Amino acid sequence: MKLQERVTLFQERLQRVIDNSGLNRSSFASSVKVDRSTLSQLLSPDNVRLPRADTVVSIAQVYQVSIDWLLGLTQEGALGANIIPEALQVDDYTTSIYDKNLEWHRDARGYKIRYVPTTLPDLLKTEAVAEYEFNRYGSGKIDQSVRDNQLLLLQQRHPGSELETCMPVQTLQSFAFGEGIWADLPLEDRRQQLERMIELNDELYPGFRWYLYDGKQTYSISFTIFGPMRVSLFLGNLYVIVSSIDQIRKLTDRFDDLIRMAIVHPHEIRDFLQGLIGKCK
């Protein structure tokens, strides 16, 4: 579904919620803690953007409807029938999870995606690095990984895409120095990867914003927040999918904490990566 189609469907479903509430627009806006002018803008025929994530969450909580239903991702509207039974799901790390990941990125178009990678940000990886990482899974997984990284990059190049990435500064340092899991990756491949990250960071900014925090000060597993809809947590060979409104909010707060702790900010990434290239060994 294209973004404008989803905006139109959201407007139709929001209007249905308002009608069912029996309130006028001013009272409805107060009930979900948004300005009357904001509600009018959301319902305007000229509107081309989806609402803020916290607005969708507030409507869903107050009027007991599904976020997925509001955003046109399902036909089921009741909160109890749509969110609660599926608040936590566990999936094996299989080919199907790749396809779901791409689908979740598409579903979240128009919303900010927040991402703590396992190693390096997937959409920035060169083929050599993707092949090195996924070699243990076999050639099929390598091909799938390379393809999906390319598709993620294409999605990020789409106008309006917004992605924040936050990760430990030590992960990049270990990569550049060929330490730990990167010990067998050739020096030239590491240099080319750092150069590719500089190139793509320059191209995608400000839609792509990259923060680095000190891994000695805090820790985080890998997870991705897809707007107000879901969070996927990567646990090695398993993905845990969270769709509970309260848990999504808590994980979003945790991501914001990581950003507040950042010691390298988006405008400093280029210089930081350039410095690492000079230290590669």
C-alpha positions, 0 to 999 in steps of 0.5 A: 500500500502506498503512503498516500493510500494509507493516509487516506485509510487512516483518515477514514478509520479515525473518522469512524472512531470519532463518530463512534465516540459520539464526541465533536472534534474538539472534545475528541481531540482533548480525549486523546491529548492532541490539539484541535488544530492537529486533529483537523490537519490529520483529517484534512484532504490535503494531508499527506503524512501519517500522525506521530507515533504517540498520537496513534498510540493514544487513540488506540489506548483510549478507544480500544482499537488496534494500531494495525487497524488504524494504520490499515494493516489489518481489518480487525479493529478491536484491541482485545482481538488484535493486539493482546494475543499477539503481544509477544511472538517468537520466530526462528531465524529463518528465510521467512523472518527476512521477508517479514523484516522487509515487510515491517520496514514497508509498513512503518514508512512514514514513521521513524524507525529506530535501530540498534544493530548486532554488528554494523547497520545492515543497509550500509554493509558491503557484499564482502562484509555480508558474505563474511558475516553469513558464511556460517549459515550457507550460501543461501543465507548469504544471497538472502542477506545481500539482497535484503541489505540492498532492499533496505538501502533502496527503502531508505532512499525513498523520500520521507524515510527516517531511520535512527541507528545507535550502537557502541563506538567499540563495535566500529573500533573492533571492526577497523582494527580487525579484532574479535569476530573480524579477525579473519576479514582482510584489511582491504575489505575493512577499509572498503567497508568504512569508505562505503559507510562514509559514502552512504552516510553522506548520501542518506543524511539527514533521513539516516542519523547515526549515533555511537555510545560508549559500550563501557557505560551501557549495554543494549541487545540488538532491536528495531522499533518500527514506529508505533507498530512493533519491535523486533529483538534479535536473540541470535537464532531467534527473533522476539516480536513485541506489539504491546503498546506499553512495551513499545513505548518502554523500548522507545524510551530506552532507545532515546536513552542511548541517544542521550548517552551518545558520544559521537553524533550524526554530524561527527560520524564522517570524521570519526570513520575517516579517523578509523580508516587511518588506524586500520591494521 
